Amino acid sequence: MTGDRPVARDDTPEQDRRAQELYLRLVFDRFPIPVVIVSLAQGIVRFINRASARFTETDPQDAIGRPIVDYYANPQARESILL
C-alpha cells in the first residue's frame, strides 16, 4: 500500500508515479496556506494551490507554465532568495 492507495501488482512504475503525483497535488491543493511548486532551473510554475491562487488573484491553470518572477513584487529578488 502506498499512502492510502493500494498498489495493484500490475501497476507500472509510470502509473504508480502518476498516482502518487495526483495524491500529492490533492493534498497540496487543500493546504490553507499558499503553496507554489516551481522548477528551480527554469523558474516556471509547475503547481499552484487554491490558497496561493486566491492570494495572487490568479486562476491556477493560468499560472502553470508562467515564470515565477511574474508574481514577485521585485523580480530581481529571486536570486537573493535562491542563495
PyMOL commands that set and color helices and strands:
alter all, ss='L'
color gray80, all
select helices_A, chain A and resi 13-29+50-56+60-63+68-71+77-82
alter helices_A, ss='H'
color red, helices_A
select strands_A, chain A and resi 36-38+45-48
alter strands_A, ss='S'
color yellow, strands_A
deselect
rebuild
show_as cartoon
